[in-house]
């Protein structure tokens, strides 16, 4: 596909890298000449210097031949105008990044009036992900599939866990009260394995399990990980993520304390969020944190604009015994180091946004096949979880899985049939309309027919 990306910032650049690796023809537009030169050196893409909201620049980029235009500049208004002009000039699909909370209430109207096929708010999407993590303090990561019927949860195996030290196939006999979940993927020493029955989980492994929400909750209860409910949360930074997160947490009865170093901004946030304790001060100041009772918090969320500040403050909160620590980090290269320090819950608006965009692109690539409904990258992108809706007439329909050829490096993890979650074995079949979740250690899959063949 020919994909035009306007704005080579963090999101635009990461998206371009992913799309190029999947074989797409990418064109990048940016008004910063230095950024364009750097992108030209680093990426196998056509790079154009200019204003993406200028019709002439878009025409120079052959926008009329573009399958998808993604506007991801720092300006919401520029993104909307760019998509409007691109659509009028012949682009098939347009996607705009719109971040300002003031536009959030009218997104549906904006999409309709401007002809936008998709809008993305990275900060709100990140806030939603963090709110899920706070519901499950024992998890380092969580994602839902099949309209909430399936949960995929990551956690770090600890000394004393009943799943450690024995082949997975022996666990039902050894621990009959342990609810049955699917062990989807395990990261160990930087490598990802899709485990079979002979696989043995070790202390320190990052384990991904999937199942119905109730089953997953009971699994962690039996494991002794049913931590107390989060009631008090402390946020570092008063940016858009913190704003959206506070708006999500306060109605749920969770008390929020927020630090914002800019006094004027803190005053504005205090007016916008009357149920939140907004403190004008430096949230990296250990004395101030202790003064505001950080040790009495159930969760500490580091959301400043500096990854280093987030990491150091998160480590300090962890050292003080805060039950749940979440750190915003946009530098993927740091993830392994941060994990080794004991912080597993990392969020990246850039990666969350790219996952959403990649899912949309893959769905458009496969116009006539069983397209991707949801895409979630696991373990820093080393594996993927993908959801498909099985189509009537596909060759695998009604055929027992043991009679099908499953692509190497993939696992048919979950089948949702008429609201019932099935962890499939050889005799199970996929019916038309079923939601099917697969785990793959390769990227670029766009069709369920690529994974299972008769």
N, C-alpha and C positions, 0 to 999 in steps of 0.2 A: 504494500500500500504506500501511497505518497502522503506523507504527514508533514504538515507545516507547523512549527513551534515558534510562537512569538514570545520572546523573553528567555534569555539563556541564563537565568538565575539558578538557584539550587534545584528547584523542581524541574525547570525546563531542561537543564543539563543532564540530570539523572534520568529523566524520561527519554531523552535523546539516546543516551547510552544503552538503555534497555531495548528501545525500539530498533536501533541499529543492530544490536546483537541478535535480534529475532528476524533480521533480514529485510526490514522496511527501508524505504527511500525517504530520508529525513532532510528537511530544509529548515534552517534556523535563521530567525530574524532578530536582531537586537540593535538598539540605537547607540550602544557603547562600542566604539571602534576597537578598544583594547579587548573587550569581551569577545567580540567577533573573531579577532585574530587568534585568541587563545583557543576558542572552539574549533576554528579551522585547523589548528595544529593538532588538537587532541581527538577530534571526532571525524569519522568518515561520513561527512554530511556537507551539503551545500550551505555556506554561511553568508548571509547578506546583511550589510550595514544599512540600517534605516528604521523608520517609524512604522511599526506594524499596523497602526491605525490609518496609515496613508495609502490610498488606493493605488498610487503608482508603485509603491514598494511591494504591495501585495501582487500586483500584476507582474512585476519583475520576477517574483517568486513563483509565477505560474499558478496562482491561487485557483484559477478555474479548473485546473487538473488535480487539485488536492482532494484526497478522500476525507481527510480530517484536518481541521485547523484547531490547534490548542493555543489559547491566549493565556499566558502565565507571567505577564509583566507585574511590576510592583503596584500598578494602578488598576483598581477595579473598573474605573470608567474607560480607560484605554482598552482593557480586555473586552468589555462589552461592545465598544465601538468597533474594535477590530473584527469581532465575530459577526456583527451586523453587516459590515462592508464585505467581509469575506463571503458570507452567504449570498449577498446580492451579486457578487462577482462570479458565483458558480461553485463554491466549495460545497461538498456533499453534506458534511457534518461539522458542527462547530461546538467547542467546549471552552467555557470561560471560567477562570479562577476568580471568585468573588468572595472577599474576606471581611468586608466591613459589616459589623453587626447591624447597621442601619438598613442594609439591603436584605438582611436575612428574612424579615417578615414578608417581603414582597418578591421573593425569588420566583415563585410560580408565575406571577404576572410578568416579570422581566423575561423569563424564558419564552413565554408565549409571544410577547410583543417584539422581542429582538430575534426570534427564530433560533434561540439557543437549544441545542440538542442535549446539553448537559451543563450543569454548573457544579463547581467544586469549592468547598470552603475548608481548607486544610486545618485551620485552627478548631473549627467546630467538630470536624471528624476526629481530631486528636483528643478533644475533650470527651467525646463519646467513648473512645477507646479507654481512656483513663477511668471514666466512671464505671466501666465494666470491670476493670482491674480492682477497683475498690469494693465491688460486690464480692470478689473472690480474693481475699488477701493472701491466700496460700498459693496463688497462681502467679507466674512471672509473665504470662501472656495468655490471652483468651480471644477466641473468635467464634462467632455463631454462623451457622449455615442452615439452609432449608427453613427460612423464615423463623428462626429461633428454636426449631425442633432438635437441632444438633449443636453441641458445643465442643470445640477443640481447645484444650487447655494444656499449657506448658508449665512444668514445675521441675525443680532441681531435686534429684533423689538424695536422701539423707541417710546417715547411719541410723539403723533401727527400722527403716521402712520395710514392710513385709514383702515388697516386690523386689528387693535387692538380693542378689546372690543366688538366684535360682532361675532355671530356664522358664520362659514365659508359659510354655505348655504345661508346666507342673503347678502353676499358681492356683488354678481352680481346686485341685486336690489338696494342696497344702493349706490353703486359706479359703474354705468354702463360703465364708461370710463376706468375702471381698467381692463387691459388685463387679460385674463383667463389663469392662470397657475395652476399647480397641487401642492397642499401643501402636501409634501411627508412625512415629519417627523418634529417633534418639540421636542427640549430638554428643560426641565424645572426642575430646582433643581436636576440635575443629572439623571433624568429619561427621557427616550425617548418614545414618543407617535406617533403612526401613526394615524393622526387625521381623524375623520369623519365630516360630515356636521354640527354637533352640537358643535364641538370643538371651543373654544374661545381663540384666541391668546392674550397673555398679554405682557406688556412692559418687556423687558429683556429676552424673549424667544429666543432661537436660532432656526430659521425657515429655513427649506430646501424646496425650490420650484423647479419645473422642467417644461421645455417647450422648444419650438423652440428658438434659439438664439435671433431672432428679437423680439419675444413675451416677453422673459425674460428682454431684454433691455428696451422695452417700459413699462413693469411692474414697473421697478425701476424708470423710468422717471416720470411716473404718481405719484409714491410714493415720488418724490422729491429727489431721491438718485443719479441722473445722475451727479456724480461729474466730475470735469474737467479732461481732459486727462492727464495722467502722462507723464511729459517731462523731469524731473530731478530726478535722483535716487542716493542715497548714500548707499554704501555697506560697512559693517564692516567685515573685514577679507579678505585675498587674497587666500583662499583655492580653491579647485576644483569647488565647487558650484558657487563661485563668478566668477571664470574664465568662466565657461559655460554660466552663466547668462549674463555676460557682452557681450559675443559673440552673444547672442540672442537679447539683447536690443539695442546695438549700430546700427545695420543695420536698426532697426525700427525707427531711429531718436530720440532715448532717450539718453540724456546725462548722463553718469555714472561717479560718483566719488567713488573711492575705497581706503580704508585704509588698509595698511599692515604694521605691526610693524617691521617685519624683512626687513632690508634695502636691502640686497642682493636679496631676493625674490621680493621685490617691484620693483627693477630695472629690473628683468627678466620679470615681468608682464607688466611693462611699454613698453618693447620691443615687447611682444607678443600681446598687446592690445593698438595699437597706438592711437585709438580714445577715450581712457579712461584716465581720470585724476587719476593716481595712486599716492597716497600720502604715503610716508614712515613715519609712525607715529602711535601712540596709538589711535585707533578709539574709545576707551572708555573715553578718556580725553575730558571733557566737554568744556574746553577752546579751544581745537583744533577743535572740532566739530563746535563750534560757529564761530571760525575763518574761517572755510571752508563753512560757510553759510548753516548750517543745517536747519535753519528756512525757507530758500528759496527752500527747496526740496519738491517734491510732494510725495516721498516715501523714507522710511528708512528701510533697510534690514539688520538684525543682523545675521551674518553667521560665527561667530568665533567658535573655538573649545570648548568653555566653555559655557554651557547653562546659567549659572548665569550671565555671562557678557552679553550675548545676551538679557536676560530679563531686566537687569538694564538699558542697553543702549537703548533698545526699549521703555521702560517706559519713559526715559528722552526725547526721540524724540517725543513721544506722548504728553508729558507735554508741549513741545514747539509748539505743534499744527501741526505737520507733518500729512498730510492727510491720508497716508497709512503706517502702520507699520507692518512688517512681521518679526517674530522671529523664528529662528531654535531652536527646543527643542526635544531632544531624550528621555527625561524622561517623560513617559506618566503620571506618578503620579502627575506631576506638572501642567498638562494641565488645570485642574479645577481651581487651584489657579491663574494661568496666565489669564484665561478667566475672572475671577472675578475682575481682575485688569483692565479690559477693552481692553485687546489685544486678538482679536479673530483669527487672521491669524497666525497660527502656522504650521510649516513644520517640518517633521521628515524624513530624508533619510532612516532611519531604517524601519519606517512604510510603506513608499512608496514602498520600495523594497519588503517587506513582502507581501504587497497586490498583487504585480505583480507575485510573486512566488506562492502564494496561488491560484490565478486564474489559473496558469499553472497546478498546482497539481490537482485541482478540475476538470479541463478539461480532464486530463489523467485518473482520477478515473472513470469518466463516459464515457468510450470509445464508447459505443453504443447509448447513450442518447443525449438529447439536452444540450450540454455542455456549461459551462460558457465562454462567450466571453470577459467579463470585470467584474471586481470586485472592489468595492470601499467601504471602511469602513467609516461609518459616526459616528460622535460624540464619538471619542475615542474608536471605535470598538463596541459600543453598538447596532449598526444597520448596515445593509449592503445594498448597491445598486448593483444589478447584472443585466447584460445584457445577453440575450440568443437569438439565432436564431431559430425560430420555424421550426420544421421538418415536412415534408410531411408524413402523416400517423399517426401522434400522435393523441390521442383520443380527444383532445380539439380543433383541427383544424375545423374552420367553425361553431363552436357552440357558441351562444351568452353567454357572460360572466355570465349573470344572471342565466343560466342553469348549470353553472359549480360550483364545490366545490373548493373555494379558501382557501388555508391553513391559519389557524388562525395566526395572527401576521404578515401577509404579505399583500402587496398591489400591484396590477398590475398597475403600474404608467403610463407607456407610451407604445404605440404601434407605430412603424414606418412601414407604409405600402406604398411601392413604392414611397419613398421619402416624404410622407405626415405624419406629426406627429399627432397622435390621443391621446387625453386624454380620456381614455375609460370609458364608462358607461355600463349599463346592456345589452344593445342591440348590443354593438360592438362585433366583432369577431376577432379572430387571424387566419391569413392565413399562409400557408407554405412560408417560406422565410422572414417573418416579423421579425424585431428586437423588442424584448420585454424587457422592463426594469421593474424590480420589486424592491420593498423596503421590507426588512425583519428585524424583531427585533431579529432574531436568526441567528446563523452562521452555516456553514457546508453544505449549499444547493449546490448540484452539477447538478441538472437536473430540467428543467422547469416542468416536469411531477410530481415532488415532491410538486410543488406549486399549480398547477391547475389540477383538475381531473374532469372527466365527472360524 
